[in-house]
Amino acid sequence: MSKPLIDAITDMREEDAVQLAQELLDQGTAPLDILEQCREAMAVVGQRFEAGDCFVPELILAGEILRQVSDIVKPKLTATATGKKVGRVVIGTVEGDIHDIGKDIVTFMLDVNGFEVRDLGVDVPASKFVEAVKQFQPQVVGLSGFLTLAYDPMKNTVQALKDAGLRGKVKIMIGGGQMDDQIRQYTGADAYGKDAMAAVALAKSWVK
Amino acid sequence: MTTDNWQKLTPSEKFEAHFKELISPQGVQFARPEVERAYQERVRMIKDVVQVKKPSRVPVCPTIGFYPFAYAGVTAQEAMYDTDKLGMALKKFHADFLPDSLSSAPIYGSGQIFEILDYKLYRWPGHGVPPTTPYQCVEAEYMHADEYDLFINDPSGYFARFYLPRVFGALGAWQMTAPLTDILELPFFGPYIVPIGIPPVQQAYQKLLEAGRAAMEWIQAAGAIDGWSLTTLGLPVLLGGFTKAPFDTLGDTLRGTRAIMLDKFRQPKKLLAAMDKLVPLAIDMGVRTAGLGHHPIVFIPLHKGADGFMSNEDFKTFYWPTLKAVVLGLINEGLVPYLFVEGGYNQRLDIITDPDIPTGTTIWIFDQTDMKEVKKRFAGWSCFGGNVPVSTLKAGTPEDVKTYVKRLIDDVAQDGGFILSTGAVLDDAQPENLHALIDFGKEYGVYR
């Protein structure tokens, strides 16, 4: 069965995709089916990204298309079910660091892959991570940071979770421009991911 | 820097003239003859590697950010507000570590000046980020999606009336002013000059004058700090001028990362036209800033063209042509583009090793790019370096650093044309690790 909406999204035809979604809705297609097609398209885009066949601009445009389709479809949603979530993630850029692009892409990819994500924003103090882990009870915590200035705040955040007795309850992943396995070790996190798809793979492996 | 017959010189004659001036800087009194010799030796090493020759040894020029302040017990905030502390820290850092080039005091900026102008594009230590944290850019769409034509028609006018009023709170009233190109004839002067009298516009100019006065004090102090490292330690400045790749000018501080990535799909022709408009401006900026310091190396940080940020096809369409034009424009003036390649460039190496770029005219400093692959393509063509991970300098041991440096030099530095440097800007490190990089690099990097 051909799925023109899926093709339009994976071909990065923004206007076509939004128009097709509107047409499907007008023709009586269930809103949830339209969102499911979007999810399928995003899975294809994610695979292409992982394979090196598409890049950050395509992820961002696909996200932008998804947002527009959701805006059209969501008012018509009667069922509240939005698919069962595969796991919970708390994410944020660590204290003193205000970079958000990488974190936002990871948040978006986790979201389209079925995770319930609580994004704490940028310049997030360790205490705020601790508070969010207590309340939200995620399986995974994602720490983002751009340059060397994020190394110590990441380490401090992991330590704060340990001090609060929460370290055993969560897996912690780090990511950002100057992160690598040496810094993973330094901070006491469980894993380092080099990009958004790596973050999704890590999170999935931890909620199995 | 220029002579009477400057325009008649070939690019390589201009290059030689620039380096002749750099190696014997006018009006500089070195503390001792051996300091002058050490300075000249360092400049000679740099010139040799640019020309893809073997220098006496590998020059060791790590890219230093705010590290000297943590090292000297000064906060980042103090460094940006107190030139005495800035100077103390930089002098101590340079004297204790003795790299082959100095970290220039003016790049840290003056917190007072940014406060006077209410600079919104950045947060700096004590002003939006913690006192110990370096300044960071606040990305936003300061140039709106529908403003490309305004920009393309008149970039300076666009900056004056749209962009600068948005990024400087104190210059907000400039949006009420008229373009300078309106000033044509006596009877039509009113529409330009009357807005200048409006109280908020008057206040904006007052603030700018105030910032200019503060800048005079600051640059005298900052210049003296670099002067001390030059005359007392024999350390040359590595980077004389600066400019940017047109795609990054738009993608970093005008449109922002997200927006420029969407523009690539939604309005590619306007994006390309805006970048074409930026090429001569970027060349002119590089030439002028290099001229101010009488120093031919022009820093060009590369941001939004890295692996993952776009496909190779898009790189060839959107990123490389205008960057290449800027690089060639600088080379034509005898200058040396210093391309600071952030992130990875593993997918781009065959594109950037462009046969139109003459041998021995550029410097490329890489971070997370496979240096053996770089060497394969760059050998005999261009100087390169970088790649020592800042993560190892922070979280490794001196032995880790030495092992990395040894392998790097063994792998890619044997034929010269190589600068030992960090992959990224260093804000945080263990001092013993940085000593290992510099001391071991100097010792192991001797060409025999």
Boltz contact constraints between the chains, C-beta under 6 A:
constraints:
  - contact:
      token1: [A, 55]
      token2: [B, 308]
      max_distance: 6.0
  - contact:
      token1: [A, 55]
      token2: [B, 310]
      max_distance: 6.0
  - contact:
      token1: [A, 55]
      token2: [B, 311]
      max_distance: 6.0
  - contact:
      token1: [A, 56]
      token2: [B, 308]
      max_distance: 6.0
  - contact:
      token1: [A, 56]
      token2: [B, 309]
      max_distance: 6.0
  - contact:
      token1: [A, 57]
      token2: [B, 261]
      max_distance: 6.0
  - contact:
      token1: [A, 57]
      token2: [B, 264]
      max_distance: 6.0
  - contact:
      token1: [A, 57]
      token2: [B, 310]
      max_distance: 6.0
  - contact:
      token1: [A, 60]
      token2: [B, 258]
      max_distance: 6.0
  - contact:
      token1: [A, 60]
      token2: [B, 261]
      max_distance: 6.0
  - contact:
      token1: [A, 61]
      token2: [B, 265]
      max_distance: 6.0
  - contact:
      token1: [A, 96]
      token2: [B, 129]
      max_distance: 6.0
  - contact:
      token1: [A, 96]
      token2: [B, 130]
      max_distance: 6.0
  - contact:
      token1: [A, 96]
      token2: [B, 133]
      max_distance: 6.0
  - contact:
      token1: [A, 98]
      token2: [B, 136]
      max_distance: 6.0
  - contact:
      token1: [A, 101]
      token2: [B, 257]
      max_distance: 6.0
  - contact:
      token1: [A, 148]
      token2: [B, 390]
      max_distance: 6.0
  - contact:
      token1: [A, 148]
      token2: [B, 394]
      max_distance: 6.0
  - contact:
      token1: [A, 148]
      token2: [B, 427]
      max_distance: 6.0
  - contact:
      token1: [A, 148]
      token2: [B, 428]
      max_distance: 6.0
  - contact:
      token1: [A, 149]
      token2: [B, 133]
      max_distance: 6.0
  - contact:
      token1: [A, 149]
      token2: [B, 134]
      max_distance: 6.0
  - contact:
      token1: [A, 149]
      token2: [B, 427]
      max_distance: 6.0
  - contact:
      token1: [A, 151]
      token2: [B, 394]
      max_distance: 6.0
  - contact:
      token1: [A, 151]
      token2: [B, 428]
      max_distance: 6.0
  - contact:
      token1: [A, 178]
      token2: [B, 390]
      max_distance: 6.0
  - contact:
      token1: [A, 178]
      token2: [B, 424]
      max_distance: 6.0
  - contact:
      token1: [A, 180]
      token2: [B, 391]
      max_distance: 6.0
  - contact:
      token1: [A, 182]
      token2: [B, 391]
      max_distance: 6.0
  - contact:
      token1: [A, 182]
      token2: [B, 395]
      max_distance: 6.0
  - contact:
      token1: [A, 183]
      token2: [B, 391]
      max_distance: 6.0
  - contact:
      token1: [A, 183]
      token2: [B, 395]
      max_distance: 6.0
  - contact:
      token1: [A, 186]
      token2: [B, 395]
      max_distance: 6.0
